[in-house]
Amino acid sequence: MIKVILKKGRDSSLRRFHPWVFSGAVATIQGTPAEGDMVAVYSAEGQYLAAGHYQVGSIAVRILSFDGDPQDPGFWRVSIARAVAMRQAVGLDCFNPSSTDCFRLVHGEGDGLPGLIVDWYDGVCVLQAHSVGMFRSKGRICEALKDVLGDNLKAVYDKSSGTAPFKAGLELVDGYLYRRDDFRQSETSVRENGRRFLVNWEEGQKTGFFLDQRDNRALVGKYAAGRRVLNLFCYTGGFSVYALTGGAQSVDSVDSSAKAIALADRNLALNAPQDGCWKNICADAIEYLGACEEGKYDLIIVDPPAFAKHRDALKNALRAYQRLNAAAIAKVAPGGLVFTFSCSQVVDKISFANTVFSAAAQTGRRVRIIDRFCQGADHPVSIYHPEGEYLKGLLLYVE
């Protein structure tokens, strides 16, 4: 295995089990690794520290193991089994599903596998590689999934074309790594807390559904009874289904994607086929909010896509969050609730809260924070990698 030698005094983060080695910490590399190769990392004094995938860029190595050899034949099976066991510990079970049969099975750094995402949809694993090393390992990952999950596994679909580094010269074509002979679906109906959702992993965004908001959707259902609900950036209507089944008086859902709205129609009909109190609107969410009358809604959900995917965009993103939240706070009826979220990893929870504070102050209304949110338990955050806490949200009470 090629050795990566760190500069003197630059090994402290690895000794605290942080899973990244930044290029600025590297003194020398003994050999010429290709991107995605497994390398061993050593201190300046020659002590072995960890092993992981080499990559080109500001992060030079993504660590897979601090105490073993990731090239060991059993490495992937053990790693997948540990991820499955963690989900079972929080009531999310591939083998004995209850009211929920869709969740994240592997969450990158949170499961000790940087660069790998695997989502579970009632027997279908949808894989996304975010690094060359994980992309090149997907065959072994698929075999490990088959080994651990056994007959419960119907298919493994690789959806890495939009996530793997496009400059690395990889053949980025989505497709099945494994499919049981009796399985030919590209869409399925899954259960989340007893609600039903249609998921299309071949054509949907990300892996087909935004699984990280499961617990927050349930809270919307808890607070929706008797309220007039507006769901902005609704995608396929996840929050809307919970609001409707939670007893909302009405639910309006807005998204600019006609394809997403069409699937939201099907999801709402699947859960409330005889109910006429919901409406899905294909429109720009920000423009719709700006044009709607004040007090029309008394629960507004603001869950936009990431406004900042890198630090260079942070300032503009915070301005956009402020404008959007100011509009929602201004429009919601007195005594109303605003659920507001940011999934931008570069926007930390303090910056987000300060931005929402500025938005509230701009309106002059009395606003209280009555709850704070993060991603679900199936999207764990390694205590050694706090950067993994990307989803943050606030529940506001507005007088």
C-alpha positions in Angstrom: 0.0 0.0 0.0 1.3 3.4 -1.0 2.4 5.6 2.0 1.2 9.2 2.6 3.5 10.9 5.1 2.2 13.9 7.0 4.0 17.1 7.9 5.3 17.3 11.5 2.6 18.3 13.9 -0.2 17.8 11.3 -1.5 14.5 12.7 -3.6 15.7 15.6 -6.9 15.6 13.7 -6.3 11.9 12.7 -5.4 11.1 16.3 -8.9 12.5 17.1 -10.4 10.2 14.4 -11.4 12.9 12.0 -12.0 11.1 8.7 -10.3 13.5 6.3 -6.6 14.3 5.5 -6.3 17.7 3.9 -3.7 18.1 1.1 -2.0 20.9 3.1 -1.1 18.4 5.8 0.8 16.0 3.4 4.6 16.2 3.4 5.4 13.4 0.9 3.8 10.5 -0.9 5.9 7.4 -1.4 4.7 6.4 -4.8 2.3 7.7 -7.4 -1.3 6.7 -6.4 -4.1 7.0 -8.8 -7.3 8.7 -7.6 -9.3 6.3 -5.6 -6.3 4.0 -4.7 -6.1 2.8 -1.1 -3.2 4.5 0.8 -1.8 4.2 4.3 -1.2 7.4 6.3 1.8 7.8 8.6 2.9 10.6 10.9 6.2 12.4 10.3 7.8 10.1 12.9 6.8 7.0 10.9 3.8 5.9 13.0 0.9 4.3 11.1 -2.3 6.3 11.6 -5.0 5.2 9.2 -5.9 4.0 5.7 -8.3 5.3 3.1 -9.0 6.4 -0.4 -6.6 8.8 -2.1 -8.2 11.7 -4.1 -7.2 14.8 -5.9 -8.3 18.1 -4.3 -8.3 19.8 -0.9 -9.2 16.5 0.8 -6.3 14.2 0.0 -7.4 11.1 1.8 -10.9 9.9 3.0 -10.2 7.6 5.9 -11.9 4.1 6.0 -10.1 2.6 8.9 -8.0 3.6 11.9 -7.3 0.1 13.2 -7.5 -2.4 10.3 -6.9 -3.0 6.6 -9.7 -1.8 4.3 -8.3 -4.2 1.7 -9.2 -7.2 3.9 -11.8 -9.3 2.1 -14.3 -9.0 5.0 -14.0 -5.2 5.4 -17.1 -4.2 3.4 -19.3 -6.9 4.9 -18.4 -5.9 8.4 -18.9 -2.2 7.6 -22.3 -2.8 6.0 -23.4 -5.1 8.9 -22.5 -2.4 11.4 -24.6 0.2 9.5 -27.5 -2.2 9.5 -27.2 -2.9 13.2 -27.2 0.8 14.0 -30.5 1.2 12.1 -32.0 -1.7 13.9 -31.1 -0.1 17.2 -33.3 2.9 16.4 -36.2 0.8 15.0 -35.4 0.8 11.3 -35.1 -2.8 10.3 -34.5 -4.2 6.8 -35.5 -7.7 8.0 -38.6 -6.9 10.1 -40.0 -3.6 8.9 -42.9 -2.1 10.9 -44.5 1.1 9.9 -41.4 2.3 8.0 -39.6 0.4 5.3 -37.5 3.2 3.7 -34.5 4.8 5.3 -30.8 5.6 4.8 -28.8 2.5 5.3 -25.3 4.0 4.9 -24.5 7.7 5.6 -20.9 8.4 4.5 -18.7 9.7 7.4 -21.5 9.0 9.9 -21.1 5.3 9.2 -17.3 5.3 8.8 -17.6 5.1 5.0 -16.8 8.6 3.6 -18.1 9.1 0.1 -20.8 6.4 0.2 -24.6 6.8 0.4 -27.0 3.8 0.4 -30.7 4.3 0.8 -33.1 1.4 1.4 -36.6 1.3 -0.3 -38.4 -1.9 0.8 -35.7 -4.2 -0.5 -34.1 -1.9 -3.1 -30.7 -0.4 -2.2 -29.9 2.8 -4.1 -26.2 3.6 -4.0 -24.4 6.9 -4.6 -20.7 7.2 -4.7 -19.3 10.7 -4.0 -15.7 9.8 -4.4 -13.6 7.9 -7.0 -12.6 5.4 -4.4 -16.2 4.5 -3.5 -17.1 4.4 -7.2 -14.4 1.9 -7.9 -15.5 -0.1 -4.9 -19.1 -0.4 -5.8 -18.9 -4.0 -7.0 -17.5 -5.1 -3.6 -20.1 -2.9 -1.8 -22.8 -4.6 -3.8 -21.5 -8.1 -2.9 -21.4 -7.0 0.8 -25.0 -5.8 0.6 -26.1 -9.1 -0.9 -24.2 -11.0 1.8 -25.6 -9.1 4.7 -29.2 -8.6 3.5 -29.7 -12.0 1.9 -33.1 -12.7 0.4 -34.5 -9.4 1.7 -32.5 -7.6 -1.1 -34.4 -7.2 -4.3 -32.0 -4.9 -6.2 -29.0 -2.6 -6.0 -29.2 0.4 -8.2 -26.1 2.6 -8.8 -27.1 6.3 -9.1 -23.7 7.9 -9.0 -23.7 9.8 -12.3 -24.7 13.0 -10.5 -22.5 12.6 -7.4 -19.1 11.0 -8.5 -16.4 13.4 -9.5 -17.0 14.1 -13.2 -13.4 15.2 -13.9 -12.0 11.8 -12.9 -12.7 10.2 -16.3 -15.1 7.6 -14.8 -17.8 5.9 -16.9 -20.8 7.6 -15.2 -23.8 5.6 -16.3 -26.6 4.8 -13.8 -27.8 1.2 -13.7 -28.4 -2.0 -11.8 -25.5 -3.7 -10.1 -27.8 -6.5 -9.0 -31.4 -7.3 -9.6 -33.3 -10.4 -8.5 -34.8 -12.4 -11.3 -38.3 -11.8 -10.2 -37.8 -8.0 -9.8 -38.3 -5.6 -12.7 -39.7 -2.4 -11.1 -38.3 1.1 -11.3 -40.9 2.5 -8.9 -42.3 1.2 -5.7 -44.7 2.2 -2.9 -42.9 2.5 0.5 -44.2 3.2 4.0 -42.9 5.9 6.3 -44.6 6.1 9.7 -47.6 4.4 8.1 -48.0 6.9 5.3 -47.4 5.6 1.7 -45.1 7.2 -0.8 -44.3 6.3 -4.4 -40.5 6.3 -5.1 -38.8 6.2 -8.5 -35.1 5.8 -7.9 -34.3 5.9 -11.6 -35.9 9.3 -12.3 -36.3 11.0 -8.9 -34.0 13.6 -7.3 -31.2 12.2 -5.1 -32.0 8.6 -4.6 -35.8 9.1 -5.1 -37.0 10.6 -1.8 -35.7 13.0 0.9 -35.4 10.5 3.8 -33.7 12.9 6.2 -36.9 14.8 7.0 -38.9 11.8 8.2 -39.0 12.9 11.9 -39.7 16.5 10.9 -42.5 15.4 8.6 -44.1 13.6 11.6 -44.0 16.8 13.6 -45.8 18.7 10.9 -48.5 16.0 11.1 -48.7 16.6 14.9 -49.2 20.4 14.5 -51.3 20.4 11.4 -54.8 19.7 12.8 -57.3 22.3 11.8 -54.7 24.5 10.1 -54.5 25.9 6.6 -51.1 24.6 5.4 -48.7 25.9 2.7 -45.9 23.6 1.7 -43.2 25.5 -0.3 -40.6 23.6 -2.4 -42.8 20.5 -1.8 -41.0 18.1 -4.2 -43.2 15.0 -4.1 -45.4 16.1 -1.2 -43.9 14.5 1.8 -44.8 17.2 4.3 -48.1 17.7 2.6 -49.1 14.0 3.1 -48.3 14.3 6.8 -50.3 17.6 7.1 -53.3 16.1 5.4 -53.3 12.8 7.4 -52.7 14.9 10.5 -56.1 16.7 10.1 -55.2 19.9 8.2 -58.1 22.0 7.1 -56.4 22.5 3.7 -53.0 21.8 2.2 -51.5 23.8 -0.8 -48.2 22.5 -2.1 -46.0 24.4 -4.4 -43.0 23.3 -6.5 -41.5 24.5 -9.8 -41.0 21.0 -11.2 -44.0 19.6 -13.1 -42.7 16.1 -12.7 -42.5 16.5 -8.9 -46.0 18.0 -8.7 -47.3 15.0 -10.7 -45.8 12.6 -8.2 -47.1 14.7 -5.3 -50.6 14.4 -6.8 -50.2 10.6 -6.7 -48.8 10.6 -3.2 -51.7 12.7 -1.8 -54.3 10.6 -3.6 -52.6 7.4 -2.3 -53.1 8.6 1.3 -56.4 10.5 1.0 -58.2 9.4 -2.2 -61.5 10.9 -1.3 -60.3 14.1 0.3 -60.7 17.4 -1.7 -59.0 19.8 0.6 -55.6 19.6 -1.0 -54.2 21.4 -4.1 -50.8 21.1 -5.8 -49.5 24.1 -7.7 -46.6 24.1 -10.3 -45.1 27.5 -9.7 -42.0 29.3 -8.4 -42.3 28.9 -4.6 -40.8 32.3 -3.8 -43.0 34.1 -6.3 -46.1 32.3 -5.0 -45.3 33.2 -1.4 -44.8 36.9 -2.4 -48.1 37.0 -4.2 -50.3 35.3 -1.7 -52.4 37.3 0.7 -51.4 37.8 4.3 -53.1 35.5 6.8 -54.2 33.0 4.1 -52.2 30.2 5.8 -51.6 29.4 9.5 -48.8 26.8 8.9 -46.1 27.4 6.4 -43.3 24.9 5.6 -40.1 26.4 4.1 -37.8 23.6 2.9 -35.8 25.0 0.0 -33.0 23.2 -1.9 -29.4 24.1 -0.7 -28.8 27.7 -1.5 -25.1 27.3 -0.9 -23.0 24.2 -1.8 -19.7 25.8 -1.2 -18.3 28.6 1.0 -18.0 31.1 -1.9 -21.8 31.2 -2.1 -22.4 31.5 1.6 -23.1 35.3 1.7 -25.6 35.2 -1.1 -27.3 32.1 0.4 -27.8 33.8 3.8 -29.4 36.7 2.1 -31.7 34.4 0.2 -32.7 32.6 3.4 -33.4 35.9 5.1 -35.7 37.1 2.3 -37.6 33.9 2.1 -38.1 33.6 5.9 -39.1 37.2 6.2 -41.8 36.7 3.6 -43.1 33.5 5.3 -43.1 35.2 8.8 -44.9 38.3 7.3 -47.5 36.2 5.5 -48.5 33.6 8.1 -51.7 34.3 10.1 -51.5 35.5 13.7 -50.9 32.4 16.0 -49.5 30.6 13.0 -46.5 28.3 12.7 -43.5 28.4 10.3 -41.3 25.3 9.9 -38.1 26.5 8.2 -35.1 24.5 7.1 -31.7 24.7 5.6 -29.9 21.7 4.1 -26.8 23.7 3.1 -23.8 22.1 4.8 -21.8 25.3 4.8 -24.6 27.1 6.6 -24.1 26.2 10.3 -27.0 26.2 12.8 -25.9 29.4 14.4 -25.7 31.3 11.1 -29.1 29.9 10.1 -30.7 30.9 13.4 -29.2 34.4 13.2 -30.5 34.7 9.6 -34.0 33.8 10.7 -33.7 36.2 13.6 -32.9 39.0 11.1 -35.8 38.0 9.0 -38.2 38.1 12.0 -36.8 41.5 13.0 -37.5 42.8 9.5 -41.2 42.0 9.8 -41.6 43.6 13.3 -43.8 40.7 14.4 -43.5 38.8 17.8 -41.8 35.5 17.0 -40.7 32.7 19.3 -38.6 29.6 18.6 -40.5 26.6 20.0 -38.5 23.7 18.5 -35.2 23.0 16.7 -34.6 20.2 14.1 -31.9 18.2 12.5 -31.7 15.1 10.3 -33.1 11.8 11.3 -31.3 9.0 13.2 -30.6 7.1 10.0 -28.4 10.0 9.0 -26.0 9.8 11.9 -23.3 12.3 12.7 -19.9 10.9 13.8 -18.9 12.7 17.0 -15.4 13.1 15.4 -16.9 14.7 12.2 -19.3 17.5 13.3 -19.4 18.8 9.7 -21.8 15.9 9.0 -24.6 17.8 10.7 -26.0 19.5 7.6 -29.8 19.7 8.1 -31.0 22.3 10.5 -34.5 23.7 11.1 -36.6 25.9 13.4 -40.2 25.9 14.4 -41.5 29.4 14.8 -44.7 30.6 16.6 -45.7 34.0 15.1 -48.2 36.3 16.8 
